[in-house]
Amino acid sequence: MQYFTHTLSNGLRLVHLPDNSPVSYCGFAINAGTRDELSSQHGIAHFIEHMLFKGTKHRKAWHILNSMETEGGELNAYTTKEETFVYAVFLETAIEKAVDLLADMVGNSIFPQKEMGKESDIILDEIESYNDSPSELIFDEFEQLLFDSYPIGRNILGSPESISTFTQSDLVTFHTAHYHSERMVFFSFGKTDFQKIIRLGEKYLTAIPVSTKPYIRTPPQVYIPKNEVFHKETHQEHYILGNRAYSLSHPNRTAFYLLNNILGGPGMNSLLNLSLRERSGLVYQIESNYTPYTDTGTFTIYYGTDPKNHKKCHALVYKELDKLKDKPLSEKSLVKAKHQLMGQLAIASENKESIALSFGRSLLQMGTFESLNDIMTNLQHVTVFDLQKLAQEIFDDNQLTSLLYHD
């Protein structure tokens, strides 16, 4: 994909991907997330994401909510361990309105005290809802084990204790410290001419402040594998197994995506699904996941099962891991696996909102964007011995951490 970039006078990067659709996307990818919080700020990045909608120096909350809606568009935001995204979807004719609104929200939010109590209650409900879902909660608690004292291991929502202590001053402090032009990308995806995007950027985005000092994250280093059992009142036993894995920029990233897809990806023909569900009927859900961050990553295998079946499931999971470690795939199986992943990626690329967001994140974190053709080219170079080597490294029994929810 041919994309365009430009850096404004304040250091903010503009990135644009052309598309002929009448629907456009644009927004901010901000390099500030959960891992940038102090322990006393746990959950504040996500709280700020909510409060960006609650008023600016120029707009009331009602005006923010209605601005894109009256155009038939949508305004969205979300927070990750490393980023905050604030973006809009709209008809291309509303591009200037969208840029103006987003710049105001990101650069001029005032975090009104009267709105903080309401939003705190909403987030507390979100936390409780999450706590009621063990199949989701276990991933957060697993990452806390995996990264121990490092901030990247904390959950995104925060805790009831931390959320209830935030003040308007706390939000302003975090926003001032992290919302700077050099830690942002403004991305757009649509048929607007890039020169117009630049003009709109000069008009609305140059007020985003420049940082007075560089910000450097501390990468998580010390890793001690753990095996924990947490007692929960659940009908099923929930189990998660995994390890730290490769970062976004690691040369093994593409090959490990392929290996994970073979093992427990979304296809019904994944090794784990065939073994634990189709052949044995022991689980409803079995999956493996690979999540790369800027300087580390996570690999997980998750399933929920009847308590009487846990030992069987556990043995079958390790059986599949041992196969991948001990014997290379056949060349025929490798070709099929590459073909399957390429097809999945091609189908996923039809989701334009996903393209816009992944495009923004790639430019923010890596300074470039991998097209589908780039990924496919990298996949072609992966060998059966590459996959076996990665399996031996990441699936090493002595390096795996596990967490079991047991009644």
PAVEX-80021 format. One record per residue (C-alpha): x, y, z. Coordinates in pm, 1 decimal, padded with zeros to 6 digits, m for minus. Example, Ala and Ser with C-alpha at 12.3 -4.5 7.8 and 13.67 -1.06 7.14 Angstrom:
<nodes>
NODE        x        y        z
NODE  01230.0 m00450.0  00780.0
NODE  01367.0 m00106.0  00714.0
</nodes>
This chain:
<nodes>
NODE        x        y        z
NODE  00000.0  00000.0  00000.0
NODE  00132.9  00344.0 m00092.3
NODE  00106.9  00573.5  00208.4
NODE  00219.4  00932.5  00266.5
NODE  00383.6  01099.7  00563.8
NODE  00452.0  01455.5  00672.8
NODE  00587.2  01606.7  00994.5
NODE  00430.5  01929.1  01120.0
NODE  00632.1  02211.4  01276.9
NODE  00556.8  02079.4  01627.6
NODE  00691.1  01733.6  01543.5
NODE  00351.8  01564.0  01501.6
NODE  00361.4  01300.3  01228.6
NODE  00077.6  01285.9  00976.4
NODE  00028.6  00955.6  00795.0
NODE m00225.4  00899.4  00519.9
NODE m00336.8  00587.6  00335.8
NODE m00547.7  00658.0  00024.0
NODE m00874.3  00472.2 m00036.6
NODE m01156.7  00531.6 m00282.9
NODE m01441.1  00466.9 m00038.5
NODE m01675.3  00756.0  00055.6
NODE m01617.7  00651.5  00420.2
NODE m01303.5  00788.3  00586.5
NODE m01118.3  00726.8  00912.6
NODE m00883.4  00952.0  01102.9
NODE m00753.9  00992.4  01452.8
NODE m00468.8  00991.2  01699.4
NODE m00251.1  00696.1  01794.4
NODE m00090.3  00808.5  02119.8
NODE  00210.1  00633.3  02270.4
NODE  00071.3  00634.4  02624.4
NODE m00097.4  00342.2  02795.8
NODE m00115.0  00132.7  03109.3
NODE  00257.7  00061.3  03123.3
NODE  00327.9  00434.7  03154.2
NODE  00138.2  00467.6  03482.4
NODE  00293.9  00492.4  03826.0
NODE  00155.8  00242.3  04078.1
NODE m00056.8  00521.3  04227.5
NODE m00196.6  00595.9  03879.8
NODE m00319.5  00244.4  03797.9
NODE m00604.0  00281.1  03548.1
NODE m00551.8  00651.6  03478.9
NODE m00468.8  00612.4  03107.9
NODE m00803.2  00439.2  03052.9
NODE m00982.1  00691.1  03276.7
NODE m00843.4  00978.0  03067.0
NODE m00961.0  00805.9  02748.5
NODE m01316.2  00816.6  02891.6
NODE m01281.2  01176.9  03008.5
NODE m01166.7  01304.0  02666.6
NODE m01535.5  01292.9  02571.6
NODE m01650.3  01502.5  02870.9
NODE m01556.5  01854.0  02769.6
NODE m01282.3  02076.6  02627.5
NODE m01195.9  02444.0  02641.3
NODE m01426.5  02492.3  02341.5
NODE m01691.0  02218.1  02359.9
NODE m01931.3  02072.7  02614.0
NODE m01970.0  01694.4  02637.8
NODE m02300.9  01712.0  02449.7
NODE m02137.0  01890.4  02154.6
NODE m01858.0  01630.5  02140.8
NODE m02100.5  01337.6  02137.1
NODE m02320.1  01492.8  01868.9
NODE m02053.8  01631.3  01639.6
NODE m01990.0  01314.6  01438.5
NODE m02329.7  01157.8  01506.5
NODE m02508.5  01437.6  01319.1
NODE m02292.2  01350.2  01017.1
NODE m02391.0  00984.4  01042.1
NODE m02041.9  00904.8  01168.2
NODE m01896.3  00762.7  01487.6
NODE m01646.7  00875.9  01748.9
NODE m01446.8  00607.6  01930.6
NODE m01153.3  00553.4  02164.0
NODE m00978.4  00270.7  02344.2
NODE m00673.3  00209.8  02561.2
NODE m00413.4 m00066.7  02546.1
NODE m00107.4 m00151.6  02753.3
NODE  00098.8  00083.3  02535.5
NODE m00131.4  00314.6  02339.6
NODE m00445.9  00523.9  02347.2
NODE m00648.5  00561.2  02026.3
NODE m00899.9  00838.6  01964.0
NODE m01057.0  00831.4  01618.6
NODE m01362.3  00899.1  01403.9
NODE m01542.7  00726.1  01115.8
NODE m01737.4  00954.1  00881.6
NODE m01828.2  01045.6  00526.1
NODE m01528.1  01202.6  00355.5
NODE m01706.9  01537.9  00325.4
NODE m01683.1  01577.2  00705.3
NODE m01302.8  01547.5  00720.0
NODE m01238.1  01900.4  00848.1
NODE m01503.0  01869.7  01116.6
NODE m01345.5  01542.0  01231.8
NODE m00989.1  01680.7  01245.2
NODE m01104.6  01989.0  01435.8
NODE m01299.9  01781.5  01689.4
NODE m01025.8  01524.0  01750.4
NODE m00759.1  01790.6  01791.4
NODE m00975.1  01966.9  02047.7
NODE m01043.0  01648.3  02244.2
NODE m00680.3  01537.6  02256.8
NODE m00524.3  01879.3  02306.3
NODE m00779.8  02079.6  02503.9
NODE m00971.1  01843.6  02734.0
NODE m01041.0  01996.9  03075.8
NODE m01152.1  01682.9  03265.3
NODE m01442.4  01851.4  03448.4
NODE m01465.0  01744.5  03811.7
NODE m01843.7  01707.6  03798.8
NODE m01810.6  01444.0  03525.1
NODE m01540.9  01242.5  03703.9
NODE m01778.6  01090.1  03959.9
NODE m02014.3  00964.4  03687.5
NODE m01731.7  00821.0  03480.6
NODE m01575.0  00659.7  03785.4
NODE m01903.1  00472.9  03849.7
NODE m01914.7  00359.1  03487.0
NODE m01559.6  00223.5  03501.5
NODE m01625.9  00053.7  03835.4
NODE m01920.0 m00125.4  03671.5
NODE m01689.9 m00218.5  03383.7
NODE m01441.1 m00367.8  03632.6
NODE m01712.8 m00568.1  03808.5
NODE m01844.6 m00693.4  03475.7
NODE m01495.3 m00806.4  03389.3
NODE m01455.3 m00979.3  03726.7
NODE m01772.8 m01176.2  03650.4
NODE m01608.4 m01325.1  03339.4
NODE m01331.9 m01566.7  03443.8
NODE m01242.3 m01646.4  03082.2
NODE m01139.2 m01281.2  03039.7
NODE m01012.1 m01205.9  03389.5
NODE m00762.8 m01492.2  03379.5
NODE m00566.4 m01323.8  03098.9
NODE m00509.7 m01012.0  03308.5
NODE m00406.8 m01209.2  03615.7
NODE m00177.4 m01422.7  03401.5
NODE  00005.6 m01116.6  03265.2
NODE  00056.8 m00997.5  03621.8
NODE  00236.1 m01326.7  03687.8
NODE  00429.6 m01304.7  03361.9
NODE  00560.7 m00952.3  03421.1
NODE  00555.5 m00946.5  03800.0
NODE  00635.1 m00592.0  03920.3
NODE  00658.9 m00429.6  03576.0
NODE  00375.4 m00187.3  03488.7
NODE  00302.3 m00368.3  03160.0
NODE  00166.4 m00656.0  03368.5
NODE m00112.6 m00446.9  03522.3
NODE m00466.3 m00463.5  03386.4
NODE m00592.0 m00170.4  03180.0
NODE m00904.2 m00079.9  03380.6
NODE m00733.1 m00020.9  03715.9
NODE m00881.2 m00121.0  04051.6
NODE m01177.9  00012.7  04251.0
NODE m00928.0  00149.0  04504.2
NODE m00718.3  00340.2  04249.2
NODE m01012.0  00467.0  04041.7
NODE m01184.1  00616.7  04346.6
NODE m00878.2  00826.7  04436.7
NODE m00825.4  01010.6  04105.3
NODE m00865.5  01388.1  04105.1
NODE m00886.3  01634.9  03820.8
NODE m00528.6  01733.5  03901.0
NODE m00413.4  01371.3  03864.4
NODE m00561.9  01349.3  03515.5
NODE m00409.3  01681.2  03409.7
NODE m00069.4  01568.9  03539.6
NODE m00070.6  01244.1  03340.9
NODE m00209.4  01414.0  03029.2
NODE  00052.0  01690.2  03044.8
NODE  00332.6  01438.0  03094.0
NODE  00240.3  01204.8  02807.5
NODE  00024.2  01374.4  02542.2
NODE  00300.6  01529.7  02329.8
NODE  00337.6  01565.8  01955.3
NODE  00642.3  01338.9  01925.0
NODE  00453.5  01060.7  02104.5
NODE  00160.3  01075.3  01863.3
NODE  00070.3  00994.4  01506.3
NODE m00231.8  01146.1  01335.0
NODE m00351.9  00886.3  01084.4
NODE m00606.8  00915.5  00806.3
NODE m00748.6  00658.1  00567.6
NODE m00973.6  00772.4  00285.8
NODE m00993.7  00955.9 m00043.7
NODE m00907.9  01304.3  00084.5
NODE m00603.6  01443.1 m00096.1
NODE m00296.9  01431.5  00128.1
NODE m00216.6  01797.1  00066.8
NODE m00554.2  01881.2  00219.8
NODE m00470.7  01661.5  00519.4
NODE m00148.4  01861.6  00562.0
NODE m00337.7  02192.4  00543.7
NODE m00587.5  02069.5  00804.5
NODE m00297.9  01953.4  01018.5
NODE m00134.4  02295.2  01003.8
NODE m00465.5  02457.9  01093.3
NODE m00577.3  02233.1  01380.1
NODE m00291.5  02011.1  01499.7
NODE  00010.5  02236.0  01546.5
NODE m00115.2  02341.8  01892.3
NODE m00039.4  01992.2  02026.9
NODE  00252.7  02059.5  02267.2
NODE  00612.8  01947.6  02221.9
NODE  00782.6  01760.4  02504.9
NODE  01067.0  01929.2  02689.1
NODE  01239.7  01597.9  02764.5
NODE  01251.0  01250.3  02605.3
NODE  01047.1  00969.4  02756.7
NODE  01207.2  00624.6  02777.0
NODE  01021.8  00314.4  02891.7
NODE  01190.7  00052.5  03106.3
NODE  01169.7 m00286.2  02934.0
NODE  01068.5 m00582.5  03150.6
NODE  01375.2 m00796.2  03208.7
NODE  01367.7 m01034.4  03504.0
NODE  01142.0 m01331.8  03436.4
NODE  01080.3 m01614.5  03681.4
NODE  00828.9 m01878.0  03563.1
NODE  00547.5 m01949.6  03809.1
NODE  00271.2 m02206.9  03847.9
NODE m00023.6 m02070.7  04045.3
NODE m00368.0 m02193.4  04145.6
NODE m00632.6 m01932.0  04229.4
NODE m00953.7 m02042.7  04398.0
NODE m01261.1 m01902.1  04221.5
NODE m01628.6 m01994.8  04244.6
NODE m01665.9 m02109.1  03885.2
NODE m01847.6 m02401.1  03723.0
NODE m01550.9 m02476.2  03495.5
NODE m01182.4 m02485.0  03564.0
NODE m01004.1 m02218.8  03360.9
NODE m00641.4 m02270.5  03269.5
NODE m00382.5 m02055.0  03098.8
NODE m00026.4 m02145.2  03009.0
NODE  00236.1 m01930.5  02841.6
NODE  00560.9 m01744.1  02823.8
NODE  00708.0 m01412.3  02728.0
NODE  00751.9 m01389.5  02351.8
NODE  00890.3 m01173.8  02069.6
NODE  00848.2 m00796.2  02037.5
NODE  00696.9 m00601.0  01748.1
NODE  01036.1 m00542.0  01590.4
NODE  01184.4 m00888.6  01648.6
NODE  01286.7 m01075.4  01330.5
NODE  01106.5 m01388.7  01455.8
NODE  00770.8 m01214.5  01484.8
NODE  00621.6 m01324.3  01150.1
NODE  00736.6 m01683.9  01191.4
NODE  00591.8 m01699.9  01540.2
NODE  00257.5 m01566.5  01415.6
NODE  00256.4 m01862.7  01179.8
NODE  00355.1 m02110.1  01452.4
NODE  00084.2 m01978.7  01684.7
NODE m00172.7 m02003.2  01405.0
NODE m00081.2 m02366.7  01348.9
NODE m00097.5 m02447.6  01718.5
NODE m00412.7 m02271.8  01835.9
NODE m00518.8 m01997.5  01597.3
NODE m00879.5 m01922.9  01496.8
NODE m00898.6 m02201.9  01239.1
NODE m01101.0 m02507.8  01337.6
NODE m00809.8 m02717.2  01208.4
NODE m00559.0 m02582.8  01463.9
NODE m00369.0 m02857.1  01645.0
NODE m00515.5 m02774.7  01985.0
NODE m00872.3 m02751.0  01858.8
NODE m00844.8 m03083.1  01676.8
NODE m00692.6 m03254.3  01978.9
NODE m00895.8 m03118.7  02271.1
NODE m01229.3 m03038.7  02109.9
NODE m01286.4 m03230.1  01787.9
NODE m01124.9 m03563.3  01880.4
NODE m01165.5 m03563.4  02259.4
NODE m01471.8 m03345.0  02323.9
NODE m01309.8 m03206.5  02639.0
NODE m01350.9 m02832.1  02581.9
NODE m01575.8 m02582.8  02410.5
NODE m01304.9 m02317.6  02375.5
NODE m00933.1 m02376.6  02325.6
NODE m00700.9 m02114.2  02179.3
NODE m00346.9 m01986.8  02170.3
NODE m00254.6 m01620.4  02129.0
NODE  00054.4 m01418.1  02049.5
NODE  00059.0 m01048.7  02146.3
NODE  00372.0 m00847.8  02059.8
NODE  00456.3 m00524.5  02243.7
NODE  00731.7 m00276.5  02159.7
NODE  00998.8 m00446.0  02370.0
NODE  00847.6 m00781.1  02471.3
NODE  00548.4 m01000.9  02396.1
NODE  00321.5 m01270.3  02534.7
NODE  00227.0 m01619.7  02424.4
NODE m00070.9 m01792.7  02587.9
NODE m00277.2 m02109.8  02562.7
NODE m00620.6 m02093.9  02724.9
NODE m00904.0 m02339.6  02780.2
NODE m01198.5 m02391.4  03013.2
NODE m01315.5 m02742.1  03099.1
NODE m01502.9 m02955.7  03347.3
NODE m01277.6 m03010.8  03652.2
NODE m01271.0 m03387.4  03593.0
NODE m01116.9 m03330.2  03246.6
NODE m00840.8 m03088.9  03341.5
NODE m00561.7 m03346.9  03368.6
NODE m00650.4 m03495.2  03028.6
NODE m00655.1 m03148.0  02870.6
NODE m00326.1 m03056.6  03033.7
NODE m00159.4 m03372.5  02899.2
NODE m00294.7 m03317.9  02547.3
NODE m00171.7 m02956.3  02539.0
NODE  00178.8 m03062.9  02634.7
NODE  00163.5 m03345.6  02380.8
NODE  00102.8 m03095.3  02098.8
NODE  00377.7 m02864.2  02225.5
NODE  00623.0 m03154.8  02241.1
NODE  00540.3 m03256.4  01883.7
NODE  00627.9 m02909.8  01756.8
NODE  00950.6 m02904.7  01959.0
NODE  01066.6 m03255.0  01875.0
NODE  00991.6 m03294.8  01506.0
NODE  00978.8 m03042.3  01219.9
NODE  00653.1 m03009.5  01028.8
NODE  00645.7 m03168.1  00686.1
NODE  00703.2 m02933.3  00394.4
NODE  00349.3 m03008.1  00274.2
NODE  00204.3 m02904.5  00613.4
NODE  00409.9 m02585.4  00609.7
NODE  00282.2 m02486.0  00265.3
NODE m00076.6 m02543.8  00377.8
NODE m00022.4 m02345.4  00698.2
NODE  00123.4 m02049.2  00508.4
NODE m00165.1 m02057.2  00261.3
NODE m00418.7 m02061.7  00545.4
NODE m00260.0 m01766.4  00728.0
NODE m00234.3 m01564.2  00407.4
NODE m00602.8 m01622.5  00343.0
NODE m00694.0 m01517.0  00697.1
NODE m00486.5 m01198.8  00661.9
NODE m00639.3 m01117.4  00323.7
NODE m00992.6 m01155.0  00461.6
NODE m00901.9 m00946.3  00769.2
NODE m00771.3 m00672.3  00540.4
NODE m01127.3 m00616.3  00417.6
NODE m01206.5 m00462.1  00758.7
NODE m01114.5 m00100.6  00690.6
NODE m01145.4  00018.4  01048.2
NODE m00895.2 m00247.8  01149.8
NODE m00660.8 m00137.0  00870.1
NODE m00677.0  00227.0  00980.7
NODE m00598.2  00142.0  01342.8
NODE m00320.4 m00106.8  01267.8
NODE m00175.2  00142.2  01018.1
NODE m00172.1  00412.3  01286.1
NODE m00012.2  00182.2  01543.8
NODE  00254.6  00059.0  01301.5
NODE  00362.1  00410.5  01209.2
NODE  00357.9  00513.7  01575.4
NODE  00566.4  00224.9  01707.1
NODE  00779.0  00115.5  01410.1
NODE  00784.6  00414.6  01177.1
NODE  00660.8  00204.8  00885.4
NODE  00363.5 m00001.8  00773.5
NODE  00378.0 m00364.1  00662.4
NODE  00145.0 m00426.6  00372.2
NODE m00019.1 m00762.2  00313.6
NODE  00236.8 m00825.3  00038.5
NODE  00522.7 m00750.6  00280.8
NODE  00388.6 m01002.2  00532.5
NODE  00335.1 m01265.1  00265.6
NODE  00690.5 m01215.6  00140.2
NODE  00825.4 m01263.2  00492.9
NODE  00612.6 m01575.1  00535.7
NODE  00757.4 m01732.6  00223.6
NODE  01102.6 m01732.5  00384.1
NODE  00991.2 m01923.2  00696.6
NODE  01118.4 m02282.9  00706.3
NODE  01009.6 m02588.1  00904.2
NODE  01334.1 m02562.4  01100.1
NODE  01260.8 m02198.8  01190.0
NODE  00930.6 m02308.0  01343.3
NODE  01088.8 m02595.9  01533.0
NODE  01354.2 m02362.1  01675.6
NODE  01092.0 m02111.2  01791.1
NODE  00885.7 m02390.9  01945.8
NODE  01188.1 m02513.0  02138.9
NODE  01255.3 m02162.2  02266.9
NODE  00905.5 m02041.3  02361.1
NODE  00751.4 m02379.0  02454.2
NODE  01040.4 m02475.0  02681.7
NODE  00885.5 m02651.4  02982.6
NODE  01121.5 m02473.3  03220.5
NODE  01014.6 m02130.3  03094.0
NODE  00636.5 m02169.9  03098.5
NODE  00412.8 m01994.6  03349.5
NODE  00066.6 m02130.4  03430.5
NODE m00245.1 m02019.0  03614.5
NODE m00542.4 m02235.0  03708.4
NODE m00881.9 m02115.2  03833.0
NODE m01002.8 m02394.5  04060.3
NODE m01321.4 m02400.8  04267.2
</nodes>
